[in-house]
């Protein structure tokens, strides 16, 4: 008989949301725009929720880390988070 493994979590509530509403990604150990409560995530109030799918896709298609920017001979990444992305793209708040 196999070993019994105890889960490291309790009271989980699975959910599924559209990708731009659930984005609370941590990339390269950098917080780039997260929600502060699970309720925000479950109810579709992620950082991209009001911006739409086109903004979400554009943000991630062109997101560069410092090392990625250096590899393509840029001085730095054009933006590091959602606030800087809005400024870079000249988007209204």
MARBA-3410 file (N, C-alpha, C, O; in Angstrom, 1 decimal):
93
0.8,-1.2,0.0,0.0,0.0,0.0,0.9,1.2,0.0,1.9,1.3,0.7 ~ 0.5,2.3,-0.8,1.3,3.5,-0.9,1.2,4.4,0.3,0.3,4.2,1.2 ~ 2.1,5.4,0.3,2.1,6.4,1.4,0.9,7.3,1.3,0.4,7.6,0.2 ~ 0.4,7.8,2.4,-0.6,8.8,2.4,0.1,10.1,2.6,0.9,10.3,3.5 ~ -0.3,11.0,1.6,0.3,12.4,1.7,-0.7,13.4,2.1,-1.8,13.4,1.5
-0.5,14.1,3.1,-1.4,15.1,3.6,-1.2,16.4,2.8,-0.1,16.9,2.6 ~ -2.3,16.9,2.3,-2.3,18.2,1.5,-1.8,19.3,2.3,-2.1,19.4,3.5 ~ -1.1,20.3,1.7,-0.6,21.4,2.4,-1.6,22.6,2.4,-1.2,23.7,2.8 ~ -2.8,22.3,2.0,-3.8,23.4,1.9,-5.1,22.8,2.5,-5.3,21.6,2.5 ~ -6.0,23.7,2.8,-7.3,23.4,3.3,-8.3,24.3,2.8,-8.0,25.4,2.4
-9.6,23.9,2.7,-10.7,24.7,2.3,-10.5,25.4,0.9,-10.6,26.6,0.9 ~ -10.1,24.7,-0.1,-9.9,25.3,-1.4,-11.2,25.4,-2.1,-12.0,24.6,-2.0 ~ -11.3,26.5,-2.9,-12.5,26.7,-3.7,-12.0,26.9,-5.1,-11.5,28.0,-5.5 ~ -12.1,25.9,-6.0,-11.7,26.1,-7.4,-12.6,27.0,-8.1,-13.8,27.1,-7.9 ~ -12.0,27.8,-9.1,-12.7,28.7,-9.9,-12.1,28.8,-11.2,-10.9,28.5,-11.4
-12.8,29.4,-12.2,-12.2,29.6,-13.5,-12.8,30.9,-14.0,-14.0,31.2,-13.9 ~ -11.9,31.7,-14.5,-12.2,33.1,-15.0,-11.5,33.3,-16.3,-10.5,32.6,-16.6 ~ -11.9,34.3,-17.1,-11.3,34.7,-18.3,-9.9,35.2,-17.9,-9.6,35.7,-16.8 ~ -8.9,34.9,-18.8,-7.5,35.1,-18.5,-7.2,36.5,-18.0,-6.3,36.7,-17.1 ~ -7.8,37.6,-18.6,-7.4,38.9,-18.2,-8.0,39.3,-16.8,-7.5,40.2,-16.2
-9.0,38.6,-16.4,-9.6,38.8,-15.1,-8.9,38.1,-13.9,-9.0,38.4,-12.8 ~ -8.1,37.1,-14.3,-7.5,36.3,-13.2,-6.0,36.6,-13.1,-5.3,35.9,-12.3 ~ -5.5,37.5,-13.8,-4.1,37.7,-13.9,-3.6,38.3,-12.6,-3.9,39.5,-12.3 ~ -2.9,37.6,-11.9,-2.2,38.1,-10.7,-0.8,37.4,-10.7,-0.3,36.9,-9.7 ~ -0.2,37.5,-11.9,1.0,36.8,-12.1,2.2,37.4,-11.4,2.4,38.6,-11.3
3.1,36.5,-11.0,4.4,36.9,-10.5,5.4,36.4,-11.5,5.5,35.1,-11.6 ~ 6.1,37.2,-12.1,7.0,36.8,-13.2,8.5,37.1,-12.7,8.7,38.3,-12.3 ~ 9.3,36.2,-12.8,10.7,36.4,-12.3,10.8,36.9,-10.9,11.6,37.8,-10.6 ~ 9.9,36.4,-10.1,9.8,36.9,-8.7,9.5,38.3,-8.5,9.9,38.9,-7.5 ~ 8.9,38.9,-9.5,8.5,40.3,-9.4,7.0,40.4,-9.5,6.4,39.8,-10.4
6.5,41.2,-8.6,5.0,41.4,-8.6,4.7,42.4,-9.7,5.1,43.6,-9.5 ~ 4.0,42.1,-10.7,3.7,43.0,-11.8,2.3,43.5,-11.8,1.9,44.3,-12.7 ~ 1.5,43.1,-10.9,0.1,43.6,-10.8,-0.8,42.5,-10.3,-1.2,41.7,-11.0 ~ -1.0,42.6,-9.0,-1.7,41.5,-8.4,-3.0,42.0,-7.7,-3.1,43.2,-7.4 ~ -3.8,41.0,-7.4,-5.0,41.3,-6.5,-4.5,41.1,-5.1,-3.6,40.4,-4.8
-5.3,41.7,-4.2,-4.9,41.5,-2.8,-5.8,40.5,-2.0,-5.4,40.1,-0.9 ~ -6.9,40.2,-2.6,-7.7,39.1,-2.0,-8.2,38.1,-3.0,-8.3,38.5,-4.2 ~ -8.4,36.9,-2.6,-8.9,35.9,-3.5,-10.3,36.3,-4.1,-10.6,35.9,-5.2 ~ -11.1,37.0,-3.3,-12.4,37.5,-3.7,-12.3,38.3,-5.0,-13.1,38.2,-5.9 ~ -11.3,39.1,-5.1,-11.1,39.9,-6.3,-10.9,39.0,-7.5,-11.4,39.3,-8.6
-10.1,38.0,-7.3,-9.8,37.1,-8.4,-11.0,36.3,-8.8,-11.3,36.2,-10.0 ~ -11.7,35.7,-7.9,-12.9,34.9,-8.1,-14.0,35.8,-8.8,-14.7,35.2,-9.7 ~ -14.1,37.0,-8.5,-15.1,37.9,-9.1,-14.7,38.7,-10.3,-15.3,39.6,-10.7 ~ -13.5,38.3,-10.8,-13.1,38.9,-12.1,-12.7,40.4,-12.0,-12.9,41.2,-12.9 ~ -12.1,40.7,-10.8,-11.6,42.1,-10.7,-10.1,42.2,-10.6,-9.5,42.9,-9.8
-9.4,41.4,-11.5,-8.0,41.4,-11.7,-7.5,42.7,-12.3,-8.3,43.5,-12.7 ~ -6.2,42.9,-12.3,-5.7,44.2,-12.8,-6.0,44.5,-14.2,-6.0,45.7,-14.6 ~ -6.3,43.5,-15.1,-6.6,43.8,-16.5,-8.1,43.8,-16.7,-8.5,43.9,-17.9 ~ -8.9,43.5,-15.7,-10.4,43.3,-15.9,-11.0,44.5,-16.7,-11.8,44.2,-17.6 ~ -10.7,45.7,-16.4,-11.4,46.8,-17.1,-10.6,47.2,-18.4,-11.2,48.1,-19.1
-9.5,46.7,-18.6,-8.7,47.1,-19.7,-9.0,46.3,-21.0,-8.8,46.8,-22.1 ~ -9.5,45.1,-20.8,-9.9,44.3,-22.0,-8.8,43.4,-22.5,-7.6,43.5,-22.1 ~ -9.2,42.4,-23.3,-8.3,41.4,-23.7,-7.2,41.9,-24.7,-6.1,41.4,-24.6 ~ -7.5,42.9,-25.5,-6.4,43.4,-26.4,-5.2,44.0,-25.6,-4.1,43.8,-25.9 ~ -5.5,44.7,-24.5,-4.5,45.3,-23.6,-3.7,44.2,-22.9,-2.5,44.2,-22.9
-4.5,43.2,-22.4,-3.9,42.1,-21.7,-2.9,41.4,-22.7,-1.7,41.2,-22.3 ~ -3.3,41.1,-23.9,-2.5,40.4,-24.8,-1.3,41.3,-25.2,-0.1,40.7,-25.3 ~ -1.5,42.6,-25.5,-0.4,43.4,-25.9,0.7,43.5,-24.7,1.9,43.5,-25.0 ~ 0.2,43.7,-23.5,1.1,43.8,-22.4,2.0,42.6,-22.3,3.2,42.7,-22.2 ~ 1.5,41.4,-22.4,2.3,40.2,-22.3,3.0,39.8,-23.5,4.1,39.2,-23.4
2.6,40.2,-24.7,3.3,39.9,-25.9,4.6,40.7,-26.0,5.6,40.2,-26.5 ~ 4.6,41.9,-25.4,5.8,42.7,-25.5,6.5,42.9,-24.1,7.4,43.7,-24.0 ~ 6.1,42.2,-23.1,6.7,42.4,-21.8,8.1,41.8,-21.9,8.4,40.7,-22.4 ~ 9.1,42.6,-21.4,10.5,42.1,-21.3,11.0,42.3,-19.9,10.8,43.3,-19.2 ~ 11.8,41.3,-19.5,12.5,41.4,-18.3,13.8,42.2,-18.6,14.1,42.5,-19.8
14.5,42.6,-17.6,15.8,43.3,-17.8,16.7,42.5,-18.7,17.4,43.1,-19.6 ~ 16.8,41.2,-18.4,17.7,40.4,-19.2,17.2,40.2,-20.6,18.1,40.1,-21.6 ~ 16.0,40.1,-20.8,15.4,40.0,-22.2,15.7,41.3,-23.0,16.1,41.2,-24.2 ~ 15.5,42.4,-22.4,15.8,43.7,-23.1,17.3,43.8,-23.4,17.6,44.2,-24.5 ~ 18.1,43.4,-22.5,19.6,43.4,-22.8,19.9,42.5,-23.9,20.8,42.8,-24.8
19.3,41.3,-24.0,19.6,40.4,-25.1,19.2,40.9,-26.5,19.8,40.4,-27.5 ~ 18.3,41.9,-26.6,18.0,42.5,-27.8,18.5,43.9,-28.0,18.0,44.8,-28.7 ~ 19.6,44.2,-27.2,20.3,45.4,-27.3,19.5,46.7,-26.9,19.7,47.8,-27.5 ~ 18.6,46.5,-25.9,17.8,47.7,-25.4,18.5,48.1,-24.1,19.0,47.2,-23.4 ~ 18.4,49.3,-23.8,19.0,49.8,-22.5,18.2,49.3,-21.3,18.8,49.0,-20.2
16.9,49.0,-21.5,16.1,48.5,-20.4,14.7,48.1,-21.0,14.4,48.4,-22.2 ~ 13.9,47.5,-20.2,12.6,47.1,-20.7,11.7,48.4,-20.8,11.9,49.3,-19.9 ~ 10.8,48.5,-21.7,10.0,49.7,-21.9,9.0,49.9,-20.7,8.6,51.0,-20.4 ~ 8.7,48.8,-20.1,7.8,48.9,-18.9,8.1,47.7,-18.0,8.5,46.6,-18.5 ~ 7.9,47.8,-16.7,8.1,46.8,-15.7,6.8,46.3,-15.0,6.8,45.3,-14.3
5.8,47.1,-15.2,4.5,46.8,-14.5,3.4,47.5,-15.2,3.6,48.2,-16.2 ~ 2.2,47.3,-14.7,1.0,47.8,-15.4,1.0,49.4,-15.4,0.6,50.0,-16.4 ~ 1.4,50.0,-14.3,1.5,51.4,-14.3,2.4,52.0,-15.4,2.1,52.9,-16.1 ~ 3.6,51.4,-15.5,4.6,51.9,-16.5,4.1,51.5,-17.9,4.4,52.3,-18.8 ~ 3.4,50.4,-18.1,2.8,50.1,-19.4,1.8,51.2,-19.8,1.9,51.6,-21.0
1.0,51.6,-18.9,0.0,52.7,-19.2,0.7,53.9,-19.6,0.3,54.6,-20.6 ~ 1.8,54.3,-18.9,2.5,55.5,-19.3,3.2,55.3,-20.6,3.2,56.2,-21.5 ~ 3.8,54.2,-20.9,4.5,53.9,-22.1,3.6,53.9,-23.3,4.0,54.4,-24.4 ~ 2.4,53.4,-23.1,1.4,53.4,-24.2,0.5,54.6,-24.2,-0.3,54.8,-25.1 ~ 0.8,55.5,-23.3,0.0,56.8,-23.2,-1.5,56.5,-23.0,-2.3,57.1,-23.7
-1.8,55.5,-22.1,-3.2,55.2,-21.9,-3.7,56.0,-20.7,-3.0,56.3,-19.8 ~ -5.0,56.4,-20.8,-5.6,57.1,-19.7,-5.9,56.1,-18.6,-6.0,54.9,-18.8 ~ -5.9,56.7,-17.4,-6.1,55.9,-16.2,-7.6,55.6,-16.0,-8.0,54.9,-15.1
END
